[in-house]
Amino acid sequence: MFPRGGINPKQLKQMERTMKKMGMDMKDINDVEEVVIVLKDKELVIKNPEVSKMNAMGQETYQVVGEAQERIKGSRSEPTSVEIDDDDIELVASQTGKTRKEAQQALEEVNGDLAEAIMKLS
């Protein structure tokens, strides 16, 4: 919660003791990969954040520190460039009875995963 380099360790310990006396307990949450804040029309994504959880009189509060990036609401992954082979398009189209264009679009949406594309179009 507090900047690691800016506070003297002795002052930090004193602050922690004071918070404990006031009924406040604070812990860092380790190994957090991503925090997503969902808004009405977009999402804020914070990758590799520092997250602290504070409990004060039964009320839990989370503090997230990191750089947020915006993304379209509902998109769960970042766009990747996957090369789709013509044979794969043909296979998906023949297995599902869909057009080549529909097969290609499905393959692009699932990053080239043949089975997932076929299931998506079936």
A tleap script that builds the chain and sets N, CA, C and O, in Angstrom:
source leaprc.protein.ff14SB
mol = sequence {
  NMET PHE PRO ARG GLY GLY ILE ASN PRO LYS
  GLN LEU LYS GLN MET GLU ARG THR MET LYS
  LYS MET GLY MET ASP MET LYS ASP ILE ASN
  ASP VAL GLU GLU VAL VAL ILE VAL LEU LYS
  ASP LYS GLU LEU VAL ILE LYS ASN PRO GLU
  VAL SER LYS MET ASN ALA MET GLY GLN GLU
  THR TYR GLN VAL VAL GLY GLU ALA GLN GLU
  ARG ILE LYS GLY SER ARG SER GLU PRO THR
  SER VAL GLU ILE ASP ASP ASP ASP ILE GLU
  LEU VAL ALA SER GLN THR GLY LYS THR ARG
  LYS GLU ALA GLN GLN ALA LEU GLU GLU VAL
  ASN GLY ASP LEU ALA GLU ALA ILE MET LYS
  LEU CSER
}
set mol.1.N position { 0.823 -1.193 0.000 }
set mol.1.CA position { 0.000 0.000 0.000 }
set mol.1.C position { 0.862 1.250 0.000 }
set mol.1.O position { 0.526 2.252 -0.632 }
set mol.2.N position { 1.953 1.181 0.701 }
set mol.2.CA position { 2.825 2.334 0.791 }
set mol.2.C position { 4.029 2.124 -0.103 }
set mol.2.O position { 4.465 0.989 -0.296 }
set mol.3.N position { 4.580 3.209 -0.659 }
set mol.3.CA position { 5.748 3.053 -1.522 }
set mol.3.C position { 6.894 2.431 -0.748 }
set mol.3.O position { 7.215 2.867 0.357 }
set mol.4.N position { 7.504 1.422 -1.322 }
set mol.4.CA position { 8.540 0.662 -0.633 }
set mol.4.C position { 9.797 1.496 -0.366 }
set mol.4.O position { 10.415 1.371 0.691 }
set mol.5.N position { 10.163 2.327 -1.304 }
set mol.5.CA position { 11.416 3.054 -1.164 }
set mol.5.C position { 11.294 4.358 -0.396 }
set mol.5.O position { 12.313 4.905 0.027 }
set mol.6.N position { 10.081 4.883 -0.198 }
set mol.6.CA position { 9.915 6.209 0.358 }
set mol.6.C position { 9.749 6.267 1.860 }
set mol.6.O position { 9.805 7.357 2.430 }
set mol.7.N position { 9.544 5.129 2.536 }
set mol.7.CA position { 9.294 5.148 3.967 }
set mol.7.C position { 10.375 4.356 4.687 }
set mol.7.O position { 10.734 3.250 4.283 }
set mol.8.N position { 10.869 4.931 5.730 }
set mol.8.CA position { 11.846 4.287 6.589 }
set mol.8.C position { 11.198 3.040 7.199 }
set mol.8.O position { 10.061 3.125 7.663 }
set mol.9.N position { 11.872 1.892 7.215 }
set mol.9.CA position { 11.285 0.659 7.761 }
set mol.9.C position { 10.786 0.826 9.193 }
set mol.9.O position { 9.780 0.223 9.568 }
set mol.10.N position { 11.471 1.631 9.994 }
set mol.10.CA position { 11.034 1.872 11.372 }
set mol.10.C position { 9.703 2.620 11.387 }
set mol.10.O position { 8.814 2.293 12.174 }
set mol.11.N position { 9.563 3.618 10.525 }
set mol.11.CA position { 8.315 4.362 10.426 }
set mol.11.C position { 7.183 3.461 9.932 }
set mol.11.O position { 6.047 3.575 10.393 }
set mol.12.N position { 7.498 2.561 8.989 }
set mol.12.CA position { 6.501 1.637 8.456 }
set mol.12.C position { 5.978 0.720 9.556 }
set mol.12.O position { 4.769 0.511 9.666 }
set mol.13.N position { 6.874 0.173 10.368 }
set mol.13.CA position { 6.460 -0.690 11.481 }
set mol.13.C position { 5.578 0.079 12.467 }
set mol.13.O position { 4.573 -0.444 12.949 }
set mol.14.N position { 5.957 1.307 12.759 }
set mol.14.CA position { 5.173 2.131 13.682 }
set mol.14.C position { 3.784 2.395 13.104 }
set mol.14.O position { 2.787 2.354 13.826 }
set mol.15.N position { 3.723 2.664 11.813 }
set mol.15.CA position { 2.444 2.903 11.155 }
set mol.15.C position { 1.572 1.647 11.202 }
set mol.15.O position { 0.367 1.739 11.441 }
set mol.16.N position { 2.176 0.471 10.975 }
set mol.16.CA position { 1.432 -0.788 11.028 }
set mol.16.C position { 0.881 -1.042 12.428 }
set mol.16.O position { -0.255 -1.491 12.576 }
set mol.17.N position { 1.689 -0.755 13.465 }
set mol.17.CA position { 1.213 -0.929 14.845 }
set mol.17.C position { 0.047 0.007 15.143 }
set mol.17.O position { -0.928 -0.402 15.773 }
set mol.18.N position { 0.138 1.249 14.700 }
set mol.18.CA position { -0.932 2.222 14.915 }
set mol.18.C position { -2.208 1.779 14.217 }
set mol.18.O position { -3.297 1.885 14.780 }
set mol.19.N position { -2.074 1.280 12.990 }
set mol.19.CA position { -3.250 0.807 12.251 }
set mol.19.C position { -3.888 -0.381 12.965 }
set mol.19.O position { -5.114 -0.480 13.031 }
set mol.20.N position { -3.077 -1.267 13.492 }
set mol.20.CA position { -3.579 -2.447 14.199 }
set mol.20.C position { -4.365 -2.024 15.444 }
set mol.20.O position { -5.411 -2.599 15.748 }
set mol.21.N position { -3.856 -1.015 16.164 }
set mol.21.CA position { -4.550 -0.497 17.345 }
set mol.21.C position { -5.917 0.075 16.970 }
set mol.21.O position { -6.864 0.014 17.755 }
set mol.22.N position { -6.005 0.625 15.771 }
set mol.22.CA position { -7.266 1.220 15.307 }
set mol.22.C position { -8.201 0.171 14.712 }
set mol.22.O position { -9.273 0.506 14.208 }
set mol.23.N position { -7.798 -1.095 14.771 }
set mol.23.CA position { -8.650 -2.164 14.238 }
set mol.23.C position { -8.508 -2.345 12.740 }
set mol.23.O position { -9.397 -2.899 12.093 }
set mol.24.N position { -7.409 -1.889 12.186 }
set mol.24.CA position { -7.181 -1.991 10.744 }
set mol.24.C position { -6.102 -3.035 10.486 }
set mol.24.O position { -5.051 -3.025 11.127 }
set mol.25.N position { -6.369 -3.933 9.544 }
set mol.25.CA position { -5.408 -4.971 9.185 }
set mol.25.C position { -5.156 -4.879 7.682 }
set mol.25.O position { -6.099 -4.870 6.890 }
set mol.26.N position { -3.890 -4.811 7.294 }
set mol.26.CA position { -3.572 -4.671 5.876 }
set mol.26.C position { -2.601 -5.763 5.454 }
set mol.26.O position { -1.620 -6.037 6.145 }
set mol.27.N position { -2.886 -6.388 4.303 }
set mol.27.CA position { -2.010 -7.432 3.765 }
set mol.27.C position { -1.858 -7.248 2.259 }
set mol.27.O position { -2.797 -6.856 1.566 }
set mol.28.N position { -0.660 -7.538 1.772 }
set mol.28.CA position { -0.433 -7.546 0.327 }
set mol.28.C position { -0.979 -8.851 -0.238 }
set mol.28.O position { -0.880 -9.897 0.405 }
set mol.29.N position { -1.545 -8.795 -1.420 }
set mol.29.CA position { -1.994 -9.989 -2.130 }
set mol.29.C position { -0.961 -10.248 -3.216 }
set mol.29.O position { -0.765 -9.423 -4.108 }
set mol.30.N position { -0.305 -11.397 -3.135 }
set mol.30.CA position { 0.785 -11.702 -4.064 }
set mol.30.C position { 0.289 -12.448 -5.294 }
set mol.30.O position { -0.816 -12.991 -5.302 }
set mol.31.N position { 1.111 -12.469 -6.324 }
set mol.31.CA position { 0.878 -13.224 -7.559 }
set mol.31.C position { -0.377 -12.800 -8.315 }
set mol.31.O position { -0.990 -13.630 -8.987 }
set mol.32.N position { -0.778 -11.527 -8.224 }
set mol.32.CA position { -1.916 -11.029 -8.991 }
set mol.32.C position { -1.432 -10.751 -10.405 }
set mol.32.O position { -0.479 -9.999 -10.604 }
set mol.33.N position { -2.089 -11.357 -11.386 }
set mol.33.CA position { -1.685 -11.187 -12.780 }
set mol.33.C position { -2.414 -10.027 -13.455 }
set mol.33.O position { -1.839 -9.322 -14.284 }
set mol.34.N position { -3.698 -9.833 -13.091 }
set mol.34.CA position { -4.493 -8.848 -13.805 }
set mol.34.C position { -5.688 -8.440 -12.948 }
set mol.34.O position { -6.288 -9.269 -12.264 }
set mol.35.N position { -6.027 -7.147 -12.994 }
set mol.35.CA position { -7.237 -6.639 -12.362 }
set mol.35.C position { -8.058 -5.982 -13.462 }
set mol.35.O position { -7.544 -5.170 -14.231 }
set mol.36.N position { -9.349 -6.343 -13.531 }
set mol.36.CA position { -10.225 -5.789 -14.557 }
set mol.36.C position { -11.348 -5.023 -13.864 }
set mol.36.O position { -12.040 -5.564 -13.002 }
set mol.37.N position { -11.522 -3.758 -14.250 }
set mol.37.CA position { -12.618 -2.938 -13.747 }
set mol.37.C position { -13.581 -2.759 -14.916 }
set mol.37.O position { -13.228 -2.180 -15.943 }
set mol.38.N position { -14.799 -3.262 -14.745 }
set mol.38.CA position { -15.788 -3.243 -15.819 }
set mol.38.C position { -16.656 -1.997 -15.667 }
set mol.38.O position { -17.325 -1.816 -14.650 }
set mol.39.N position { -16.637 -1.145 -16.683 }
set mol.39.CA position { -17.472 0.045 -16.736 }
set mol.39.C position { -18.633 -0.200 -17.695 }
set mol.39.O position { -18.722 -1.267 -18.304 }
set mol.40.N position { -19.505 0.765 -17.830 }
set mol.40.CA position { -20.683 0.595 -18.685 }
set mol.40.C position { -20.317 0.296 -20.142 }
set mol.40.O position { -20.947 -0.547 -20.780 }
set mol.41.N position { -19.308 0.980 -20.663 }
set mol.41.CA position { -18.995 0.843 -22.083 }
set mol.41.C position { -17.576 0.357 -22.388 }
set mol.41.O position { -17.217 0.191 -23.553 }
set mol.42.N position { -16.768 0.130 -21.348 }
set mol.42.CA position { -15.396 -0.324 -21.576 }
set mol.42.C position { -14.883 -1.019 -20.330 }
set mol.42.O position { -15.577 -1.088 -19.315 }
set mol.43.N position { -13.674 -1.530 -20.410 }
set mol.43.CA position { -13.016 -2.167 -19.280 }
set mol.43.C position { -11.642 -1.543 -19.080 }
set mol.43.O position { -10.959 -1.196 -20.043 }
set mol.44.N position { -11.246 -1.407 -17.826 }
set mol.44.CA position { -9.902 -0.963 -17.507 }
set mol.44.C position { -9.140 -2.189 -17.042 }
set mol.44.O position { -9.582 -2.889 -16.131 }
set mol.45.N position { -7.999 -2.455 -17.662 }
set mol.45.CA position { -7.206 -3.639 -17.352 }
set mol.45.C position { -5.870 -3.185 -16.781 }
set mol.45.O position { -5.161 -2.377 -17.381 }
set mol.46.N position { -5.540 -3.724 -15.605 }
set mol.46.CA position { -4.271 -3.413 -14.965 }
set mol.46.C position { -3.492 -4.715 -14.885 }
set mol.46.O position { -3.850 -5.617 -14.128 }
set mol.47.N position { -2.432 -4.807 -15.664 }
set mol.47.CA position { -1.600 -6.016 -15.714 }
set mol.47.C position { -0.498 -5.937 -14.656 }
set mol.47.O position { 0.089 -4.878 -14.434 }
set mol.48.N position { -0.227 -7.069 -14.011 }
set mol.48.CA position { 0.807 -7.186 -12.983 }
set mol.48.C position { 0.733 -6.075 -11.936 }
set mol.48.O position { 1.733 -5.402 -11.686 }
set mol.49.N position { -0.440 -5.869 -11.317 }
set mol.49.CA position { -0.575 -4.791 -10.345 }
set mol.49.C position { -0.048 -5.193 -8.966 }
set mol.49.O position { 0.158 -6.373 -8.684 }
set mol.50.N position { 0.160 -4.208 -8.131 }
set mol.50.CA position { 0.413 -4.428 -6.716 }
set mol.50.C position { -0.937 -4.251 -6.042 }
set mol.50.O position { -1.571 -3.205 -6.184 }
set mol.51.N position { -1.383 -5.267 -5.309 }
set mol.51.CA position { -2.706 -5.218 -4.693 }
set mol.51.C position { -2.570 -5.423 -3.192 }
set mol.51.O position { -1.889 -6.340 -2.734 }
set mol.52.N position { -3.235 -4.547 -2.428 }
set mol.52.CA position { -3.283 -4.654 -0.974 }
set mol.52.C position { -4.735 -4.757 -0.545 }
set mol.52.O position { -5.619 -4.141 -1.140 }
set mol.53.N position { -4.969 -5.546 0.500 }
set mol.53.CA position { -6.316 -5.709 1.049 }
set mol.53.C position { -6.290 -5.181 2.473 }
set mol.53.O position { -5.451 -5.578 3.282 }
set mol.54.N position { -7.223 -4.275 2.772 }
set mol.54.CA position { -7.288 -3.710 4.103 }
set mol.54.C position { -8.652 -4.023 4.709 }
set mol.54.O position { -9.687 -3.850 4.065 }
set mol.55.N position { -8.636 -4.480 5.945 }
set mol.55.CA position { -9.866 -4.755 6.667 }
set mol.55.C position { -9.936 -3.763 7.813 }
set mol.55.O position { -9.107 -3.795 8.722 }
set mol.56.N position { -10.922 -2.886 7.771 }
set mol.56.CA position { -11.109 -1.882 8.816 }
set mol.56.C position { -12.534 -1.993 9.333 }
set mol.56.O position { -13.492 -1.658 8.636 }
set mol.57.N position { -12.658 -2.463 10.555 }
set mol.57.CA position { -13.963 -2.610 11.210 }
set mol.57.C position { -14.939 -3.427 10.369 }
set mol.57.O position { -16.105 -3.059 10.225 }
set mol.58.N position { -14.449 -4.546 9.811 }
set mol.58.CA position { -15.306 -5.443 9.038 }
set mol.58.C position { -15.510 -5.031 7.591 }
set mol.58.O position { -16.156 -5.756 6.833 }
set mol.59.N position { -14.988 -3.910 7.197 }
set mol.59.CA position { -15.134 -3.403 5.830 }
set mol.59.C position { -13.851 -3.705 5.058 }
set mol.59.O position { -12.772 -3.255 5.444 }
set mol.60.N position { -13.966 -4.469 3.965 }
set mol.60.CA position { -12.786 -4.785 3.158 }
set mol.60.C position { -12.588 -3.751 2.062 }
set mol.60.O position { -13.527 -3.391 1.352 }
set mol.61.N position { -11.359 -3.282 1.936 }
set mol.61.CA position { -10.994 -2.310 0.912 }
set mol.61.C position { -9.764 -2.827 0.194 }
set mol.61.O position { -8.829 -3.321 0.823 }
set mol.62.N position { -9.768 -2.712 -1.135 }
set mol.62.CA position { -8.634 -3.146 -1.944 }
set mol.62.C position { -7.992 -1.926 -2.578 }
set mol.62.O position { -8.675 -1.027 -3.068 }
set mol.63.N position { -6.664 -1.914 -2.560 }
set mol.63.CA position { -5.914 -0.857 -3.233 }
set mol.63.C position { -5.126 -1.503 -4.352 }
set mol.63.O position { -4.399 -2.473 -4.135 }
set mol.64.N position { -5.274 -0.958 -5.555 }
set mol.64.CA position { -4.605 -1.491 -6.738 }
set mol.64.C position { -3.676 -0.417 -7.290 }
set mol.64.O position { -4.094 0.714 -7.538 }
set mol.65.N position { -2.413 -0.783 -7.479 }
set mol.65.CA position { -1.437 0.151 -8.016 }
set mol.65.C position { -0.878 -0.445 -9.303 }
set mol.65.O position { -0.392 -1.576 -9.315 }
set mol.66.N position { -0.950 0.320 -10.378 }
set mol.66.CA position { -0.432 -0.128 -11.661 }
set mol.66.C position { -0.956 0.749 -12.770 }
set mol.66.O position { -1.749 1.662 -12.537 }
set mol.67.N position { -0.514 0.471 -13.968 }
set mol.67.CA position { -0.923 1.269 -15.123 }
set mol.67.C position { -2.111 0.604 -15.822 }
set mol.67.O position { -2.029 -0.548 -16.248 }
set mol.68.N position { -3.209 1.345 -15.932 }
set mol.68.CA position { -4.430 0.811 -16.538 }
set mol.68.C position { -4.436 1.051 -18.042 }
set mol.68.O position { -3.977 2.084 -18.531 }
set mol.69.N position { -4.971 0.066 -18.761 }
set mol.69.CA position { -5.181 0.194 -20.203 }
set mol.69.C position { -6.653 -0.066 -20.475 }
set mol.69.O position { -7.273 -0.906 -19.823 }
set mol.70.N position { -7.208 0.652 -21.434 }
set mol.70.CA position { -8.610 0.467 -21.786 }
set mol.70.C position { -8.745 -0.610 -22.845 }
set mol.70.O position { -7.870 -0.776 -23.695 }
set mol.71.N position { -9.866 -1.350 -22.785 }
set mol.71.CA position { -10.188 -2.291 -23.846 }
set mol.71.C position { -11.703 -2.318 -24.002 }
set mol.71.O position { -12.447 -1.910 -23.110 }
set mol.72.N position { -12.131 -2.804 -25.141 }
set mol.72.CA position { -13.558 -2.886 -25.437 }
set mol.72.C position { -14.204 -3.862 -24.462 }
set mol.72.O position { -13.653 -4.926 -24.180 }
set mol.73.N position { -15.347 -3.503 -23.960 }
set mol.73.CA position { -16.032 -4.347 -22.985 }
set mol.73.C position { -16.341 -5.710 -23.590 }
set mol.73.O position { -16.877 -5.804 -24.694 }
set mol.74.N position { -15.999 -6.760 -22.855 }
set mol.74.CA position { -16.296 -8.118 -23.299 }
set mol.74.C position { -15.163 -8.799 -24.044 }
set mol.74.O position { -15.174 -10.023 -24.177 }
set mol.75.N position { -14.186 -8.050 -24.534 }
set mol.75.CA position { -13.072 -8.707 -25.226 }
set mol.75.C position { -12.097 -9.188 -24.166 }
set mol.75.O position { -11.551 -8.379 -23.416 }
set mol.76.N position { -11.875 -10.467 -24.095 }
set mol.76.CA position { -11.074 -11.054 -23.018 }
set mol.76.C position { -9.610 -11.190 -23.366 }
set mol.76.O position { -8.781 -11.322 -22.465 }
set mol.77.N position { -9.268 -11.164 -24.615 }
set mol.77.CA position { -7.859 -11.325 -24.955 }
set mol.77.C position { -7.421 -10.197 -25.867 }
set mol.77.O position { -8.235 -9.530 -26.506 }
set mol.78.N position { -6.149 -10.009 -25.908 }
set mol.78.CA position { -5.603 -8.985 -26.773 }
set mol.78.C position { -5.519 -9.534 -28.182 }
set mol.78.O position { -5.280 -10.727 -28.374 }
set mol.79.N position { -5.715 -8.665 -29.178 }
set mol.79.CA position { -5.689 -9.159 -30.548 }
set mol.79.C position { -4.353 -9.801 -30.890 }
set mol.79.O position { -3.290 -9.254 -30.598 }
set mol.80.N position { -4.426 -10.946 -31.500 }
set mol.80.CA position { -3.202 -11.622 -31.933 }
set mol.80.C position { -3.290 -11.858 -33.427 }
set mol.80.O position { -4.375 -12.004 -33.990 }
set mol.81.N position { -2.153 -11.891 -34.043 }
set mol.81.CA position { -2.101 -12.110 -35.470 }
set mol.81.C position { -1.767 -13.582 -35.717 }
set mol.81.O position { -0.628 -14.010 -35.532 }
set mol.82.N position { -2.775 -14.346 -36.136 }
set mol.82.CA position { -2.580 -15.764 -36.409 }
set mol.82.C position { -2.787 -15.976 -37.898 }
set mol.82.O position { -3.784 -15.536 -38.470 }
set mol.83.N position { -1.832 -16.655 -38.517 }
set mol.83.CA position { -1.952 -16.933 -39.940 }
set mol.83.C position { -2.840 -18.160 -40.119 }
set mol.83.O position { -2.551 -19.233 -39.589 }
set mol.84.N position { -3.925 -17.985 -40.876 }
set mol.84.CA position { -4.890 -19.054 -41.108 }
set mol.84.C position { -4.572 -19.704 -42.454 }
set mol.84.O position { -4.530 -19.030 -43.483 }
set mol.85.N position { -4.351 -21.003 -42.437 }
set mol.85.CA position { -4.019 -21.764 -43.635 }
set mol.85.C position { -5.286 -22.024 -44.465 }
set mol.85.O position { -6.355 -22.248 -43.896 }
set mol.86.N position { -5.180 -21.997 -45.802 }
set mol.86.CA position { -6.325 -22.252 -46.681 }
set mol.86.C position { -6.921 -23.643 -46.446 }
set mol.86.O position { -8.137 -23.821 -46.518 }
set mol.87.N position { -6.072 -24.615 -46.168 }
set mol.87.CA position { -6.567 -25.968 -45.893 }
set mol.87.C position { -7.444 -25.997 -44.647 }
set mol.87.O position { -8.441 -26.718 -44.595 }
set mol.88.N position { -7.064 -25.206 -43.643 }
set mol.88.CA position { -7.859 -25.133 -42.414 }
set mol.88.C position { -9.226 -24.505 -42.690 }
set mol.88.O position { -10.246 -24.973 -42.186 }
set mol.89.N position { -9.234 -23.448 -43.491 }
set mol.89.CA position { -10.496 -22.794 -43.853 }
set mol.89.C position { -11.391 -23.777 -44.585 }
set mol.89.O position { -12.582 -23.885 -44.293 }
set mol.90.N position { -10.814 -24.486 -45.530 }
set mol.90.CA position { -11.571 -25.473 -46.319 }
set mol.90.C position { -12.132 -26.580 -45.428 }
set mol.90.O position { -13.284 -26.983 -45.584 }
set mol.91.N position { -11.330 -27.062 -44.510 }
set mol.91.CA position { -11.765 -28.123 -43.605 }
set mol.91.C position { -12.941 -27.662 -42.739 }
set mol.91.O position { -13.936 -28.377 -42.616 }
set mol.92.N position { -12.833 -26.479 -42.142 }
set mol.92.CA position { -13.904 -25.957 -41.285 }
set mol.92.C position { -15.176 -25.727 -42.103 }
set mol.92.O position { -16.274 -26.048 -41.649 }
set mol.93.N position { -15.027 -25.173 -43.310 }
set mol.93.CA position { -16.185 -24.926 -44.165 }
set mol.93.C position { -16.874 -26.237 -44.543 }
set mol.93.O position { -18.102 -26.316 -44.515 }
set mol.94.N position { -16.105 -27.261 -44.895 }
set mol.94.CA position { -16.700 -28.534 -45.312 }
set mol.94.C position { -17.348 -29.268 -44.128 }
set mol.94.O position { -18.377 -29.922 -44.294 }
set mol.95.N position { -16.757 -29.161 -42.956 }
set mol.95.CA position { -17.297 -29.846 -41.780 }
set mol.95.C position { -18.571 -29.184 -41.246 }
set mol.95.O position { -19.402 -29.847 -40.624 }
set mol.96.N position { -18.723 -27.897 -41.485 }
set mol.96.CA position { -19.868 -27.168 -40.919 }
set mol.96.C position { -20.917 -26.789 -41.954 }
set mol.96.O position { -22.029 -26.400 -41.598 }
set mol.97.N position { -20.569 -26.900 -43.244 }
set mol.97.CA position { -21.510 -26.494 -44.285 }
set mol.97.C position { -21.611 -24.986 -44.443 }
set mol.97.O position { -22.550 -24.488 -45.063 }
set mol.98.N position { -20.659 -24.264 -43.892 }
set mol.98.CA position { -20.646 -22.794 -43.973 }
set mol.98.C position { -19.752 -22.356 -45.126 }
set mol.98.O position { -19.028 -23.163 -45.709 }
set mol.99.N position { -19.815 -21.062 -45.446 }
set mol.99.CA position { -18.992 -20.519 -46.525 }
set mol.99.C position { -17.540 -20.385 -46.049 }
set mol.99.O position { -17.247 -20.421 -44.854 }
set mol.100.N position { -16.645 -20.228 -47.029 }
set mol.100.CA position { -15.229 -20.038 -46.696 }
set mol.100.C position { -15.035 -18.777 -45.849 }
set mol.100.O position { -14.220 -18.750 -44.927 }
set mol.101.N position { -15.791 -17.751 -46.180 }
set mol.101.CA position { -15.674 -16.488 -45.443 }
set mol.101.C position { -16.085 -16.682 -43.982 }
set mol.101.O position { -15.410 -16.189 -43.078 }
set mol.102.N position { -17.190 -17.398 -43.747 }
set mol.102.CA position { -17.643 -17.668 -42.387 }
set mol.102.C position { -16.632 -18.534 -41.639 }
set mol.102.O position { -16.373 -18.318 -40.456 }
set mol.103.N position { -16.066 -19.513 -42.338 }
set mol.103.CA position { -15.073 -20.393 -41.735 }
set mol.103.C position { -13.821 -19.611 -41.354 }
set mol.103.O position { -13.268 -19.802 -40.271 }
set mol.104.N position { -13.380 -18.734 -42.243 }
set mol.104.CA position { -12.193 -17.931 -41.962 }
set mol.104.C position { -12.433 -17.004 -40.771 }
set mol.104.O position { -11.568 -16.864 -39.907 }
set mol.105.N position { -13.593 -16.378 -40.728 }
set mol.105.CA position { -13.909 -15.474 -39.629 }
set mol.105.C position { -13.928 -16.234 -38.293 }
set mol.105.O position { -13.405 -15.749 -37.290 }
set mol.106.N position { -14.527 -17.412 -38.292 }
set mol.106.CA position { -14.569 -18.228 -37.071 }
set mol.106.C position { -13.154 -18.615 -36.630 }
set mol.106.O position { -12.838 -18.555 -35.442 }
set mol.107.N position { -12.312 -19.008 -37.573 }
set mol.107.CA position { -10.931 -19.367 -37.249 }
set mol.107.C position { -10.152 -18.177 -36.681 }
set mol.107.O position { -9.356 -18.342 -35.757 }
set mol.108.N position { -10.376 -17.003 -37.221 }
set mol.108.CA position { -9.710 -15.807 -36.712 }
set mol.108.C position { -10.166 -15.490 -35.293 }
set mol.108.O position { -9.360 -15.087 -34.455 }
set mol.109.N position { -11.458 -15.671 -35.022 }
set mol.109.CA position { -11.988 -15.380 -33.690 }
set mol.109.C position { -11.442 -16.313 -32.623 }
set mol.109.O position { -11.326 -15.928 -31.459 }
set mol.110.N position { -11.104 -17.541 -33.014 }
set mol.110.CA position { -10.597 -18.523 -32.041 }
set mol.110.C position { -9.093 -18.758 -32.200 }
set mol.110.O position { -8.558 -19.768 -31.743 }
set mol.111.N position { -8.426 -17.812 -32.851 }
set mol.111.CA position { -6.967 -17.860 -33.027 }
set mol.111.C position { -6.491 -19.134 -33.707 }
set mol.111.O position { -5.458 -19.691 -33.335 }
set mol.112.N position { -7.244 -19.602 -34.710 }
set mol.112.CA position { -6.809 -20.726 -35.529 }
set mol.112.C position { -7.106 -22.098 -34.963 }
set mol.112.O position { -6.663 -23.095 -35.534 }
set mol.113.N position { -7.842 -22.192 -33.861 }
set mol.113.CA position { -8.168 -23.483 -33.246 }
set mol.113.C position { -9.271 -24.158 -34.073 }
set mol.113.O position { -10.423 -23.723 -34.055 }
set mol.114.N position { -8.901 -25.232 -34.803 }
set mol.114.CA position { -9.840 -25.905 -35.714 }
set mol.114.C position { -11.072 -26.443 -34.989 }
set mol.114.O position { -12.201 -26.177 -35.401 }
set mol.115.N position { -10.860 -27.188 -33.927 }
set mol.115.CA position { -11.986 -27.801 -33.208 }
set mol.115.C position { -12.935 -26.744 -32.663 }
set mol.115.O position { -14.153 -26.886 -32.762 }
set mol.116.N position { -12.384 -25.699 -32.098 }
set mol.116.CA position { -13.224 -24.644 -31.538 }
set mol.116.C position { -13.997 -23.924 -32.639 }
set mol.116.O position { -15.161 -23.577 -32.442 }
set mol.117.N position { -13.374 -23.694 -33.791 }
set mol.117.CA position { -14.043 -23.032 -34.900 }
set mol.117.C position { -15.205 -23.887 -35.414 }
set mol.117.O position { -16.280 -23.369 -35.715 }
set mol.118.N position { -14.980 -25.200 -35.511 }
set mol.118.CA position { -16.043 -26.110 -35.984 }
set mol.118.C position { -17.193 -26.112 -34.977 }
set mol.118.O position { -18.358 -26.045 -35.371 }
set mol.119.N position { -16.883 -26.187 -33.695 }
set mol.119.CA position { -17.935 -26.174 -32.669 }
set mol.119.C position { -18.691 -24.856 -32.689 }
set mol.119.O position { -19.907 -24.830 -32.497 }
set mol.120.N position { -17.984 -23.776 -32.918 }
set mol.120.CA position { -18.604 -22.446 -32.944 }
set mol.120.C position { -19.614 -22.324 -34.094 }
set mol.120.O position { -20.660 -21.693 -33.942 }
set mol.121.N position { -19.297 -22.927 -35.233 }
set mol.121.CA position { -20.172 -22.824 -36.401 }
set mol.121.C position { -21.226 -23.922 -36.474 }
set mol.121.O position { -22.133 -23.846 -37.303 }
set mol.122.N position { -21.126 -24.925 -35.639 }
set mol.122.CA position { -22.095 -26.031 -35.683 }
set mol.122.C position { -23.326 -25.737 -34.861 }
set mol.122.O position { -24.235 -26.563 -34.793 }
savepdb mol mol.pdb
quit
